[in-house]
Amino acid sequence: MFPERFSNLPPYAFPRLRALLDAHAPGGKVTHMSIGEPKHAFPAWVGDILAAHVHEFAKYPPNDGTPELRAAIAGWIARRYGVSLDPTQVMPLNGTREGLYNAGMALCPETRNGKQPVVLMPNPFYQVYAVSAVSVAAEPVFVNATRDTGHLPDYQSLPAEILDRTALCYICSPANPQGAVADESYWRRLIALAEKHDFQILADECYSDLYRDTAPPGALQVATAMGADPERVVIFHSLSKRSNLPGLRSGFVAGGPETMARVRQLRAYAGAPLPLPIQRVSEKIWADEAHVTENRALYQRKFDMADRIFGNVPGYEPPQAGFFLWLPVGDGEAATLKLWQDTGVRVLPGAYLSRDTNHGNPGEGYIRVALVAPELETERGLTAIRDCLYGQ
Ligand SMILES: Cc1ncc(COP(=O)(O)O)c(C=O)c1O
């Protein structure tokens, strides 16, 4: 009666975390460092714009986005990446998660070179990638992203049999959870590989504005500089992290004309367009950089704090961007439980974000720590983690 295709999905990370911890009392004041929910302030004017447009909840919103919102997004892409797109090449999303999921529906073919298509993804990874692949009856292939590969997947190392069946390839830069950044040469190699084996790159770049000192290069920027097929790269961006508005549910997808025609067609049938007041306010937020600069500065202070606290911990790797620490702890689940029971600090075992492969499970020895809490609370949490797990 019910589909089998999802029967191998592990329970989602957060119910799993609750099952691990909630039968045990916290050993101190509870400090939440498990969920990547931004806590810095969003711009105060967001409420005023919403209020000014509240009457537009009475209307069905335009599926493809208002012309003004699409122009604002195209303007942001031009400023950030120096790439000029026609506004029809961008589409607002209800946050990137649903767009990353639905991209598989819109773009993955039924077969690839006469066989079952493959969808590549990093391991560990943002969990929606795998569900998207399974939903379209593609084979998800998990490619370990470890210290040895600079915490980014080495897709070049895959056998030709896999690459020739590859239809789509997810890549996250800056990476959740490791904070690694794909530099220009990484993008060039990946785009060249995709050109050679004719697959599309789905670049999840929702942490692109949260970095230390240098803005990470983007997939579209590099593909354009290379003169790659305009359909090769599809990018996903969000206001959740950049602007501290995870509850607004607002992001976008952008890509080549044919890609976007397919995304648009599917969304015309099955998409959930952003309510008009949300489109109006999103337009203003994409156009503003002042609040993003402030937000980034707060994360930069937290990165420095983490470096100070963990500087002497063997194996500590300062994140390049994003807002997570990916800490080596031996056994991630045991460390998470110990930390909770001894200190009340709540983190996520790395293995809840990764899968077993023939080359092991790259998340097992790690915990992921979100640097989203206010500064003092973050400092207290990080110090407790160091003292409890590294005995320093
Ligand atoms: C890597 C990554 N991609 C996508 C998302 C989805 O973000 P949103 O749907 O809020 O835009 C998240 C959120 O945590 C994320 O970490």
The ligand as a MOL file (V3000), in Angstrom:
LIG
                    3D

  0  0  0     0  0            999 V3000
M  V30 BEGIN CTAB
M  V30 COUNTS 16 16 0 0 0
M  V30 BEGIN ATOM
M  V30 1 C 23.5240 23.2900 3.2020 0
M  V30 2 C 22.1490 23.7960 3.3430 0
M  V30 3 N 21.4000 23.9220 2.2360 0
M  V30 4 C 20.1430 24.3730 2.2890 0
M  V30 5 C 19.5620 24.7220 3.4870 0
M  V30 6 C 18.1280 25.1620 3.4870 0
M  V30 7 O 17.9700 26.4580 3.8410 0
M  V30 8 P 16.6120 27.2430 3.5790 0
M  V30 9 O 15.5920 26.2370 3.1120 0
M  V30 10 O 16.2580 27.8360 4.8760 0
M  V30 11 O 16.9240 28.2270 2.4960 0
M  V30 12 C 20.2980 24.6130 4.6720 0
M  V30 13 C 19.6700 24.9560 5.9660 0
M  V30 14 O 20.0960 24.6170 7.0160 0
M  V30 15 C 21.6290 24.1490 4.5850 0
M  V30 16 O 22.3870 24.0130 5.6830 0
M  V30 END ATOM
M  V30 BEGIN BOND
M  V30 1 1 1 2
M  V30 2 1 2 3
M  V30 3 2 2 15
M  V30 4 2 3 4
M  V30 5 1 4 5
M  V30 6 1 5 6
M  V30 7 2 5 12
M  V30 8 1 6 7
M  V30 9 1 7 8
M  V30 10 2 8 9
M  V30 11 1 8 10
M  V30 12 1 8 11
M  V30 13 1 12 13
M  V30 14 1 12 15
M  V30 15 2 13 14
M  V30 16 1 15 16
M  V30 END BOND
M  V30 END CTAB
M  END
